[in-house]
Amino acid sequence: MWRIGWLSQPSAATGGSELDALRNGLRELNYVEGRNIRIEAQWADDDPARLPELARALVQLDVDVICTAGTPATLAAKQATTKIPIVFSRAAFPDRTGLITSLARPGGNLTGVAFIGPEYGKRLELLREVAPKISRVTLFYNDKNSASVLAMEETRQWAQSLRVVLEPLGLHDRPSLEASFAAMRRRRPDAVMTTADALLLSYRTLIVDFANRQRLISMYGDREYVKVGGLMFYGTSTTDMWRQAAIYVDRILKGAKPGELPVEQPTKFELVINMKTVKALGLKIPPSVLGRADQIIE
């Protein structure tokens, strides 16, 4: 029986849908838990400091492959082993954060599915379609996560091309989040965005409640924000990314070397809109945007 490790920064309650997506992807390839695979899951419960010890625990279990969700978890797994294959998903700019040598030939014991950048510009474009007059946008990012910093820089470049003033606010804990809220009250931006980041995701209810109280148009980096009242999400399909990752797990178990498997990019993107929040904010979403929504939450 193959043993597959799972390492994720969020809690099982928050990140369980990602593990389910991996399970489903593996099931499509005839890997069934309890029959020919066993999944050893390690959750950091929103505490990134726990990731190194959890990664070492998977190494001690001598799993056949480690699947990692996001950049911090992948970095922890890479530091824990150079032998066990690692398949990552939802890692941003892995060739620029020190995870791999190149996208075409990652090298070492890592490969996976990464997002590289087009969605950052699309999020700004969608904000503009919903509210053409916006000119100043606050972006929350995790200043302790290199991938989140790179996402902020990428978004800033897109903002310049769209003639939008981007006001990044870096945070890494609850006090810095509260300081960011205070800064926004002073600045009074037109809209707010977040990068896709596990730490920010753990604060999603606080961020969404603040944005809605301030009556800000918002675009979030994870669809979980929309489930708790966030206005809009645009980004990669988690289900599709883990289906892609499952294919790589299968190939590795059949003998492929991870370092020789090119890092793939997402093939499916989703737009989710919370209509309850639309109505509460008194917005009118253009039919051209509503027609492109993959899911509308009533």
Kinemage of the C-alpha trace (Angstrom):
@kinemage 1
@onewidth
@group {chain A} dominant
@subgroup {mainchain}
@vectorlist {calphas} color= white
{ca met a 1} P 0.000 0.000 0.000
{ca trp a 2} L 1.360 3.404 -1.008
{ca arg a 3} L 1.639 6.018 1.753
{ca ile a 4} L 0.987 9.593 0.695
{ca gly a 5} L 1.857 12.450 3.022
{ca trp a 6} L -0.164 15.664 3.180
{ca leu a 7} L 1.178 18.934 4.612
{ca ser a 8} L -0.906 22.090 4.877
{ca gln a 9} L -0.769 25.283 6.937
{ca pro a 10} L -4.530 25.741 7.495
{ca ser a 11} L -6.641 23.579 9.768
{ca ala a 12} L -8.509 20.541 8.490
{ca ala a 13} L -11.735 22.543 8.782
{ca thr a 14} L -10.405 25.208 6.409
{ca gly a 15} L -8.258 23.124 4.085
{ca gly a 16} L -10.211 19.885 4.062
{ca ser a 17} L -11.732 20.637 0.662
{ca glu a 18} L -8.232 20.678 -0.845
{ca leu a 19} L -7.400 17.244 0.536
{ca asp a 20} L -10.766 16.006 -0.726
{ca ala a 21} L -9.865 17.360 -4.173
{ca leu a 22} L -6.598 15.397 -4.088
{ca arg a 23} L -8.464 12.264 -2.968
{ca asn a 24} L -10.909 12.661 -5.850
{ca gly a 25} L -8.091 13.180 -8.320
{ca leu a 26} L -6.344 10.053 -7.094
{ca arg a 27} L -9.595 8.078 -7.170
{ca glu a 28} L -9.975 8.941 -10.859
{ca leu a 29} L -6.595 7.232 -11.321
{ca asn a 30} L -7.721 4.140 -9.372
{ca tyr a 31} L -6.025 5.027 -6.077
{ca val a 32} L -8.539 4.371 -3.321
{ca glu a 33} L -7.853 5.178 0.316
{ca gly a 34} L -7.834 2.026 2.425
{ca arg a 35} L -7.382 -0.199 -0.597
{ca asn a 36} L -4.093 0.776 -2.244
{ca ile a 37} L -3.178 4.112 -0.637
{ca arg a 38} L -3.034 5.529 2.850
{ca ile a 39} L -2.989 9.289 3.383
{ca glu a 40} L -1.003 10.636 6.325
{ca ala a 41} L -2.321 14.168 6.867
{ca gln a 42} L -0.512 16.838 8.863
{ca trp a 43} L -2.284 20.152 9.528
{ca ala a 44} L -0.527 23.169 11.058
{ca asp a 45} L -3.829 24.680 12.271
{ca asp a 46} L -2.924 28.150 10.940
{ca asp a 47} L 0.467 28.161 12.704
{ca pro a 48} L 3.276 28.302 10.099
{ca ala a 49} L 5.880 27.758 12.827
{ca arg a 50} L 4.635 24.155 13.136
{ca leu a 51} L 5.263 23.280 9.489
{ca pro a 52} L 8.928 22.164 9.882
{ca glu a 53} L 8.129 19.667 12.663
{ca leu a 54} L 5.121 18.335 10.761
{ca ala a 55} L 7.246 17.903 7.641
{ca arg a 56} L 9.830 15.978 9.663
{ca ala a 57} L 7.043 13.780 11.040
{ca leu a 58} L 6.081 12.793 7.494
{ca val a 59} L 9.709 11.987 6.713
{ca gln a 60} L 9.891 9.778 9.809
{ca leu a 61} L 6.780 7.948 8.602
{ca asp a 62} L 8.736 7.191 5.412
{ca val a 63} L 5.869 8.120 3.109
{ca asp a 64} L 6.279 7.502 -0.618
{ca val a 65} L 5.261 11.012 -1.717
{ca ile a 66} L 4.566 14.256 0.151
{ca cys a 67} L 1.822 16.534 -1.202
{ca thr a 68} L 2.069 20.142 -0.037
{ca ala a 69} L -0.477 22.953 -0.188
{ca gly a 70} L 1.072 26.394 -0.672
{ca thr a 71} L 4.580 27.836 -0.559
{ca pro a 72} L 5.310 27.767 3.214
{ca ala a 73} L 4.358 24.080 3.479
{ca thr a 74} L 6.415 23.252 0.393
{ca leu a 75} L 9.473 25.070 1.728
{ca ala a 76} L 9.165 23.145 5.006
{ca ala a 77} L 8.949 19.823 3.169
{ca lys a 78} L 11.923 20.702 0.978
{ca gln a 79} L 14.014 21.472 4.062
{ca ala a 80} L 12.954 18.180 5.664
{ca thr a 81} L 13.940 15.819 2.842
{ca thr a 82} L 15.921 15.632 -0.368
{ca lys a 83} L 14.896 12.027 -1.052
{ca ile a 84} L 11.119 11.729 -0.735
{ca pro a 85} L 9.343 13.137 -3.825
{ca ile a 86} L 7.313 16.288 -3.164
{ca val a 87} L 4.322 17.313 -5.277
{ca phe a 88} L 3.102 20.827 -4.529
{ca ser a 89} L -0.013 22.734 -5.506
{ca arg a 90} L -1.099 26.366 -5.014
{ca ala a 91} L 2.537 27.469 -4.780
{ca ala a 92} L 3.196 30.843 -6.414
{ca phe a 93} L 6.343 31.611 -8.407
{ca pro a 94} L 8.229 28.454 -7.260
{ca asp a 95} L 11.164 29.323 -9.503
{ca arg a 96} L 11.528 32.679 -7.710
{ca thr a 97} L 11.024 31.516 -4.114
{ca gly a 98} L 13.861 28.988 -4.095
{ca leu a 99} L 11.709 25.887 -4.434
{ca ile a 100} L 12.901 24.772 -7.861
{ca thr a 101} L 15.586 25.477 -10.448
{ca ser a 102} L 13.208 26.196 -13.329
{ca leu a 103} L 9.623 25.554 -14.362
{ca ala a 104} L 10.657 23.376 -17.296
{ca arg a 105} L 13.061 21.242 -15.273
{ca pro a 106} L 12.527 21.760 -11.537
{ca gly a 107} L 15.406 19.515 -10.435
{ca gly a 108} L 15.796 17.820 -7.070
{ca asn a 109} L 12.800 16.060 -5.561
{ca leu a 110} L 10.050 18.617 -6.288
{ca thr a 111} L 7.452 19.288 -8.953
{ca gly a 112} L 3.808 20.281 -8.999
{ca val a 113} L 1.285 22.902 -10.048
{ca ala a 114} L 1.933 26.619 -9.571
{ca phe a 115} L 0.241 29.892 -10.351
{ca ile a 116} L 2.484 32.402 -12.043
{ca gly a 117} L 0.534 35.616 -12.401
{ca pro a 118} L -2.217 36.324 -14.991
{ca glu a 119} L -4.965 36.145 -12.368
{ca tyr a 120} L -3.569 39.203 -10.543
{ca gly a 121} L -4.294 41.477 -13.478
{ca lys a 122} L -7.669 39.854 -14.075
{ca arg a 123} L -8.752 40.591 -10.500
{ca leu a 124} L -8.053 44.288 -11.022
{ca glu a 125} L -9.833 44.266 -14.374
{ca leu a 126} L -12.921 42.706 -12.782
{ca leu a 127} L -12.911 45.330 -10.030
{ca arg a 128} L -12.823 47.988 -12.734
{ca glu a 129} L -15.720 46.377 -14.586
{ca val a 130} L -17.824 46.385 -11.418
{ca ala a 131} L -16.799 49.923 -10.410
{ca pro a 132} L -15.194 51.820 -13.321
{ca lys a 133} L -14.353 54.850 -11.177
{ca ile a 134} L -12.101 53.099 -8.650
{ca ser a 135} L -8.625 54.580 -8.538
{ca arg a 136} L -7.110 53.450 -5.209
{ca val a 137} L -6.992 49.818 -4.120
{ca thr a 138} L -5.581 48.397 -0.883
{ca leu a 139} L -3.915 44.984 -1.151
{ca phe a 140} L -3.401 42.807 1.927
{ca tyr a 141} L -0.402 40.498 1.655
{ca asn a 142} L 1.709 38.397 4.028
{ca asp a 143} L 5.061 40.162 4.333
{ca lys a 144} L 6.633 37.014 5.844
{ca asn a 145} L 5.705 34.793 2.889
{ca ser a 146} L 7.969 35.273 -0.140
{ca ala a 147} L 5.275 34.061 -2.531
{ca ser a 148} L 2.772 36.571 -1.137
{ca val a 149} L 5.350 39.363 -1.502
{ca leu a 150} L 5.922 38.366 -5.134
{ca ala a 151} L 2.156 38.311 -5.708
{ca met a 152} L 1.969 41.846 -4.317
{ca glu a 153} L 4.747 43.005 -6.660
{ca glu a 154} L 3.065 41.334 -9.621
{ca thr a 155} L -0.251 42.996 -8.744
{ca arg a 156} L 1.481 46.371 -8.470
{ca gln a 157} L 2.816 46.009 -12.010
{ca trp a 158} L -0.653 45.211 -13.300
{ca ala a 159} L -2.080 48.170 -11.364
{ca gln a 160} L 0.388 50.540 -13.024
{ca ser a 161} L -0.621 49.311 -16.465
{ca leu a 162} L -4.299 49.841 -15.567
{ca arg a 163} L -3.579 53.252 -13.994
{ca val a 164} L -4.764 52.144 -10.581
{ca val a 165} L -2.939 53.240 -7.427
{ca leu a 166} L -2.157 50.104 -5.423
{ca glu a 167} L -1.590 50.589 -1.693
{ca pro a 168} L -0.043 47.372 -0.297
{ca leu a 169} L -0.401 46.613 3.402
{ca gly a 170} L 1.853 43.842 4.690
{ca leu a 171} L 0.808 41.833 7.728
{ca his a 172} L 1.897 38.680 9.521
{ca asp a 173} L -0.102 38.494 12.769
{ca arg a 174} L -3.204 39.851 14.509
{ca pro a 175} L -1.592 43.148 15.692
{ca ser a 176} L -0.358 43.935 12.173
{ca leu a 177} L -3.823 43.117 10.836
{ca glu a 178} L -5.395 45.606 13.246
{ca ala a 179} L -2.760 48.187 12.249
{ca ser a 180} L -3.693 47.600 8.608
{ca phe a 181} L -7.352 48.209 9.403
{ca ala a 182} L -6.405 51.487 11.105
{ca ala a 183} L -4.364 52.531 8.066
{ca met a 184} L -7.306 51.816 5.784
{ca arg a 185} L -9.625 53.941 7.893
{ca arg a 186} L -7.213 56.834 7.369
{ca arg a 187} L -6.610 56.223 3.668
{ca arg a 188} L -10.193 55.384 2.695
{ca pro a 189} L -9.453 53.383 -0.480
{ca asp a 190} L -12.055 52.552 -3.111
{ca ala a 191} L -11.540 48.787 -2.967
{ca val a 192} L -9.628 46.029 -1.192
{ca met a 193} L -7.911 42.850 -2.395
{ca thr a 194} L -5.961 39.996 -0.808
{ca thr a 195} L -3.286 37.689 -2.119
{ca ala a 196} L -3.833 33.945 -1.845
{ca asp a 197} L -2.119 33.158 1.458
{ca ala a 198} L -2.847 30.709 4.272
{ca leu a 199} L -2.266 33.246 7.062
{ca leu a 200} L -4.564 35.820 5.473
{ca leu a 201} L -7.116 33.073 4.926
{ca ser a 202} L -7.150 32.365 8.669
{ca tyr a 203} L -8.247 36.007 9.168
{ca arg a 204} L -10.874 35.878 6.415
{ca thr a 205} L -13.879 36.577 8.640
{ca leu a 206} L -12.203 39.633 10.187
{ca ile a 207} L -11.089 40.957 6.790
{ca val a 208} L -14.465 40.423 5.130
{ca asp a 209} L -16.403 41.958 8.030
{ca phe a 210} L -14.133 45.018 7.998
{ca ala a 211} L -14.399 45.480 4.224
{ca asn a 212} L -18.190 45.171 4.293
{ca arg a 213} L -18.562 47.558 7.245
{ca gln a 214} L -16.441 50.086 5.350
{ca arg a 215} L -18.615 49.415 2.281
{ca leu a 216} L -15.588 48.581 0.166
{ca ile a 217} L -15.721 46.748 -3.129
{ca ser a 218} L -13.611 43.642 -2.585
{ca met a 219} L -11.823 40.942 -4.556
{ca tyr a 220} L -10.270 38.047 -2.656
{ca gly a 221} L -7.515 35.541 -3.329
{ca asp a 222} L -9.410 32.465 -2.051
{ca arg a 223} L -13.010 31.424 -2.584
{ca glu a 224} L -13.377 30.747 1.179
{ca tyr a 225} L -13.712 34.536 1.665
{ca val a 226} L -16.864 34.603 -0.443
{ca lys a 227} L -18.397 31.836 1.656
{ca val a 228} L -18.214 34.132 4.722
{ca gly a 229} L -19.627 37.193 2.947
{ca gly a 230} L -16.800 38.419 0.724
{ca leu a 231} L -17.954 40.131 -2.460
{ca met a 232} L -15.927 38.385 -5.180
{ca phe a 233} L -13.255 35.776 -5.779
{ca tyr a 234} L -11.349 35.207 -8.987
{ca gly a 235} L -8.580 32.678 -9.210
{ca thr a 236} L -7.532 29.156 -9.894
{ca ser a 237} L -9.814 26.169 -9.431
{ca thr a 238} L -8.497 24.293 -6.399
{ca thr a 239} L -10.217 21.114 -7.543
{ca asp a 240} L -8.589 21.300 -10.952
{ca met a 241} L -5.126 22.064 -9.543
{ca trp a 242} L -5.221 19.036 -7.250
{ca arg a 243} L -6.456 16.881 -10.120
{ca gln a 244} L -3.333 17.973 -12.011
{ca ala a 245} L -1.197 17.241 -8.937
{ca ala a 246} L -2.745 13.769 -8.583
{ca ile a 247} L -1.579 12.925 -12.102
{ca tyr a 248} L 1.985 13.745 -11.047
{ca val a 249} L 1.641 11.617 -7.897
{ca asp a 250} L 0.580 8.737 -10.127
{ca arg a 251} L 3.525 9.223 -12.484
{ca ile a 252} L 5.997 9.374 -9.592
{ca leu a 253} L 4.608 6.217 -7.989
{ca lys a 254} L 5.105 4.552 -11.367
{ca gly a 255} L 8.772 5.551 -11.449
{ca ala a 256} L 9.003 9.082 -12.863
{ca lys a 257} L 11.534 11.453 -11.294
{ca pro a 258} L 9.914 14.625 -9.924
{ca gly a 259} L 12.836 16.833 -10.918
{ca glu a 260} L 12.279 15.886 -14.559
{ca leu a 261} L 8.530 16.635 -14.580
{ca pro a 262} L 7.901 20.251 -15.674
{ca val a 263} L 5.894 22.374 -13.267
{ca glu a 264} L 2.389 22.820 -14.631
{ca gln a 265} L 0.219 25.921 -14.488
{ca pro a 266} L -3.517 26.026 -13.759
{ca thr a 267} L -5.836 25.412 -16.666
{ca lys a 268} L -9.099 26.501 -15.048
{ca phe a 269} L -10.006 29.781 -13.353
{ca glu a 270} L -13.192 30.607 -11.460
{ca leu a 271} L -15.225 33.709 -10.687
{ca val a 272} L -17.487 33.521 -7.622
{ca ile a 273} L -19.833 36.348 -6.590
{ca asn a 274} L -21.787 36.721 -3.334
{ca met a 275} L -25.101 38.329 -4.342
{ca lys a 276} L -26.159 38.883 -0.734
{ca thr a 277} L -23.137 41.159 -0.306
{ca val a 278} L -23.805 42.795 -3.683
{ca lys a 279} L -27.272 43.785 -2.467
{ca ala a 280} L -26.051 44.864 0.982
{ca leu a 281} L -23.520 47.218 -0.633
{ca gly a 282} L -26.071 48.556 -3.098
{ca leu a 283} L -24.013 47.490 -6.101
{ca lys a 284} L -25.126 46.635 -9.603
{ca ile a 285} L -22.966 43.954 -11.154
{ca pro a 286} L -22.845 44.349 -14.957
{ca pro a 287} L -24.468 41.482 -16.883
{ca ser a 288} L -21.130 40.961 -18.652
{ca val a 289} L -19.568 40.063 -15.286
{ca leu a 290} L -22.505 38.037 -13.949
{ca gly a 291} L -22.555 36.027 -17.146
{ca arg a 292} L -18.950 34.939 -16.572
{ca ala a 293} L -19.498 33.842 -12.961
{ca asp a 294} L -18.901 30.156 -12.299
{ca gln a 295} L -20.852 30.348 -9.052
{ca ile a 296} L -23.276 32.882 -7.607
{ca ile a 297} L -23.919 32.639 -3.875
{ca glu a 298} L -27.429 33.820 -3.004
